[in-house]
Amino acid sequence: MPHLIARRLKDERGDVPGWVLITLMTAGLVIVIWGLAGPALSGVFDQAISRVTGF
């Protein structure tokens, strides 16, 4: 039984190009969303801080 598991792990190479593509696409989406929503979120944060501090 341990030989079967070891052989299975040895044969399992994975889909490296697929994972690289998924990682790059996710990073791209995060950059685009951050670029679009960043200024709005910054404004909301600044407004909330000014209300709390009273400035």
C-alpha distances in whole Angstrom, upper triangle without the diagonal:
4,5,5,7,9,10,11,13,14,16,17,20,22,26,28,31,31,30,33,35,34,35,38,39,39,41,44,44,44,47,49,49,49,52,54,53,54,57,58,55,57,60,59,58,61,63,61,62,65,65,64,66,69,70
4,5,5,6,9,10,11,12,14,15,19,21,24,26,29,29,28,31,34,33,33,36,38,37,39,42,42,42,45,47,47,48,50,52,51,52,56,56,53,55,58,57,56,59,61,59,59,63,64,62,64,67,68
4,5,5,6,8,10,10,12,14,17,20,23,25,28,29,28,31,33,33,33,36,38,37,39,42,43,43,45,47,48,48,51,53,52,53,57,57,55,56,60,59,57,61,63,61,61,65,65,64,66,69,69
4,5,5,6,9,10,11,12,16,18,21,23,27,27,26,29,31,31,32,35,36,36,37,40,41,41,44,45,46,47,49,51,51,51,55,55,53,55,58,57,56,59,61,59,60,64,64,63,65,68,68
4,5,5,6,9,10,11,14,16,19,21,25,24,24,26,29,28,29,32,33,33,34,37,38,38,41,43,43,43,46,48,47,48,52,52,50,52,55,54,52,56,58,56,56,60,61,59,61,64,65
4,5,5,6,9,10,13,15,19,20,24,24,23,26,28,28,28,31,33,33,34,37,38,38,40,43,43,43,46,48,48,48,52,52,50,52,55,54,53,56,58,56,57,60,61,60,61,65,65
4,5,5,6,9,12,14,18,20,23,23,23,25,28,28,28,31,33,33,34,37,38,38,41,43,43,44,47,48,48,49,52,53,51,53,56,55,54,57,59,58,58,62,63,61,63,66,67
4,5,5,6,10,12,15,17,21,20,20,23,25,25,26,29,30,30,32,34,35,36,38,40,40,41,44,45,45,46,50,50,48,50,53,52,51,55,57,55,56,59,60,59,61,64,64
4,5,5,8,10,14,15,19,19,18,21,23,23,23,26,28,28,29,32,33,33,36,38,38,39,41,43,43,43,47,48,46,47,51,50,49,52,54,52,53,57,57,56,58,61,61
4,6,7,11,14,15,19,19,19,21,24,24,24,27,29,29,30,33,34,35,37,39,39,40,42,44,45,45,49,49,47,49,52,52,51,54,56,55,55,59,60,58,60,63,63
4,6,9,12,14,17,18,18,20,22,23,24,26,28,28,30,32,33,34,36,38,39,40,42,44,44,45,48,49,47,49,52,52,51,54,56,55,56,59,60,59,61,64,64
4,6,9,11,14,15,15,17,19,19,20,23,24,25,26,29,30,30,33,34,35,36,38,40,40,41,45,45,44,45,49,48,47,50,52,51,52,55,56,55,57,60,60
4,7,8,11,12,12,14,16,17,18,20,22,22,24,26,27,28,30,32,33,34,36,38,38,39,43,43,42,44,47,46,46,49,51,50,51,54,55,54,56,59,58
4,6,9,9,9,11,13,14,15,17,19,19,21,23,24,25,27,29,30,31,33,35,35,36,39,40,39,41,44,43,43,46,48,47,48,51,52,51,53,56,56
4,6,5,6,9,10,11,12,15,16,17,19,20,21,23,25,26,27,29,31,32,33,34,37,38,37,39,42,41,41,44,46,45,46,50,51,50,52,55,54
4,5,5,6,9,10,11,12,14,15,17,18,20,21,23,24,26,27,29,30,31,32,35,37,35,37,40,40,39,42,45,44,45,48,49,49,50,53,52
4,5,5,6,9,10,11,12,14,15,16,18,20,21,22,24,26,27,29,30,31,34,35,34,36,39,39,39,42,44,44,44,47,49,49,50,53,52
4,5,5,6,9,10,11,12,14,15,17,18,20,21,22,24,26,27,28,29,33,34,33,35,38,37,37,40,42,42,43,46,47,47,49,51,50
4,5,5,6,9,10,10,12,14,15,16,18,20,21,22,24,26,27,27,31,32,30,32,35,35,35,38,40,39,40,43,44,44,46,48,48
4,5,5,6,9,10,11,12,14,15,17,18,20,21,23,25,26,26,29,31,30,31,34,35,34,37,39,39,39,42,44,44,45,48,47
4,5,5,6,9,10,10,12,14,15,16,18,20,21,23,24,25,28,29,29,30,33,34,34,36,38,38,39,42,43,43,45,47,47
4,6,5,6,9,10,11,12,14,15,16,18,20,21,22,23,27,27,26,28,31,31,31,34,36,36,37,40,41,41,43,45,44
4,6,5,6,9,10,11,12,14,15,16,18,20,21,21,25,26,25,26,30,30,29,32,34,34,35,38,39,39,40,43,42
4,5,5,6,9,10,11,12,14,15,16,19,20,20,24,25,24,26,29,29,29,32,34,34,35,37,39,39,40,43,42
4,5,5,6,9,10,11,12,14,15,17,18,19,22,23,23,25,28,28,28,31,33,33,34,37,38,38,40,42,41
4,5,5,6,9,10,11,12,14,15,16,17,21,21,20,22,25,25,25,28,30,30,31,34,35,35,37,39,38
4,5,5,6,9,10,10,12,14,15,15,19,20,19,21,24,24,24,26,29,29,30,32,34,34,35,38,37
4,5,5,6,9,10,11,12,14,15,18,19,19,21,23,24,24,27,29,29,30,33,34,35,36,38,37
4,5,5,6,8,10,11,12,13,17,17,17,19,22,22,22,25,27,27,28,31,32,33,34,36,35
4,6,5,6,8,10,10,11,14,15,14,16,19,19,19,22,24,24,25,28,29,30,31,33,32
4,6,5,6,9,10,10,13,15,14,16,19,19,20,22,24,24,25,28,29,30,31,33,32
4,5,5,6,9,10,12,14,14,16,18,19,20,22,24,25,26,28,29,30,32,33,32
4,5,5,6,8,11,11,11,14,16,16,17,20,21,22,23,25,27,28,29,31,30
4,5,5,5,9,10,9,11,14,14,15,17,19,20,21,23,24,25,27,28,27
4,6,5,8,10,10,11,14,15,16,17,19,21,22,24,25,27,28,29,28
4,6,7,8,10,11,13,14,15,17,18,20,22,23,24,26,27,28,27
4,6,5,6,9,10,11,12,14,15,16,18,20,21,23,24,25,25
4,5,5,6,9,10,10,12,14,15,16,18,20,21,22,24,22
4,5,5,6,9,10,10,12,14,15,16,18,20,21,22,20
4,5,5,6,9,10,11,12,14,15,17,19,20,21,20
4,5,5,6,9,10,11,12,14,15,17,18,20,19
4,5,5,6,9,10,11,12,14,15,16,18,16
4,5,5,6,9,10,11,12,14,15,16,15
4,6,5,6,9,10,11,12,14,15,15
4,5,5,6,9,10,11,12,14,14
4,5,5,6,9,10,11,12,10
4,5,5,6,9,10,10,10
4,5,5,6,9,10,11
4,5,5,6,8,8
4,5,5,6,5
4,6,5,7
4,6,8
4,6
4
